[in-house]
Amino acid sequence: MKILITGGTGLIGGAIAEAAVRKGHEVWILSRKEPSGKISGLDAHFICGDWYDDRFVESTVSQDYDVVVDTLI
């Protein structure tokens, strides 16, 4: 399954991303900054950008994801 996780470098999003990768899913992580620490070594795709930028969001979510998990709070 192709999964997009917003806030994927945070505590909750990171845990979801790790679990999804372990289960063999194709994971895309959206964050405002480059990943660091444990999450940066994850076998996932990273997208840097601003979730509050309408043009960026439109181009990002127009990809063919099966699931979008929004952990931005």
Wavefront OBJ file of the C-alpha trace (Angstrom):
o trace
v 0.000 0.000 0.000
v 1.278 3.500 -0.797
v 0.911 5.680 2.310
v 1.466 9.434 2.773
v 2.057 10.519 6.368
v 1.935 14.219 7.211
v 3.989 15.108 10.253
v 5.868 11.868 9.731
v 8.996 13.053 11.512
v 7.125 13.737 14.752
v 6.524 11.343 17.619
v 3.188 9.916 16.467
v 3.767 10.185 12.713
v 7.237 8.665 13.069
v 5.885 5.676 14.977
v 3.215 5.134 12.319
v 5.828 5.445 9.559
v 8.134 2.903 11.229
v 5.294 0.413 11.669
v 4.135 0.841 8.069
v 7.653 0.323 6.688
v 8.093 -2.802 8.859
v 4.884 -4.187 7.356
v 6.252 -3.648 3.854
v 4.247 -0.602 2.797
v 5.608 2.129 0.518
v 5.792 5.120 2.846
v 6.029 8.802 1.908
v 6.704 11.224 4.761
v 5.784 14.891 4.496
v 7.579 17.290 6.827
v 8.614 20.923 6.938
v 12.291 20.083 7.310
v 14.789 17.414 6.345
v 14.500 14.284 8.501
v 17.068 13.675 11.208
v 17.801 11.085 13.842
v 16.229 7.642 13.734
v 13.575 8.587 11.178
v 16.190 9.632 8.605
v 17.418 6.041 8.339
v 13.949 4.717 7.555
v 13.369 3.108 4.167
v 10.838 5.742 3.146
v 10.483 8.643 0.735
v 10.725 12.138 2.222
v 8.917 15.225 0.926
v 9.797 18.606 2.428
v 7.239 21.358 2.225
v 4.558 23.399 3.918
v 1.244 21.622 4.451
v -0.423 25.051 4.671
v 0.675 25.999 1.142
v -2.344 25.148 -1.030
v -0.357 24.697 -4.259
v 2.119 22.385 -2.552
v -0.653 20.319 -0.966
v -2.513 19.977 -4.249
v 0.581 18.754 -6.094
v 1.511 16.385 -3.248
v -1.848 14.724 -2.662
v -2.602 14.473 -6.371
v -0.195 11.528 -6.389
v -1.785 8.099 -6.248
v -1.740 7.312 -2.501
v -3.901 4.568 -1.073
v -3.995 6.207 2.344
v -3.181 9.648 3.752
v -2.494 9.777 7.502
v -2.561 13.332 8.871
v -0.687 13.600 12.173
v -0.160 17.363 12.060
v -1.614 18.977 15.155
l 1 2 3 4 5 6 7 8 9 10 11 12 13 14 15 16 17 18 19 20 21 22 23 24 25 26 27 28 29 30 31 32 33 34 35 36 37 38 39 40 41 42 43 44 45 46 47 48 49 50 51 52 53 54 55 56 57 58 59 60 61 62 63 64 65 66 67 68 69 70 71 72 73
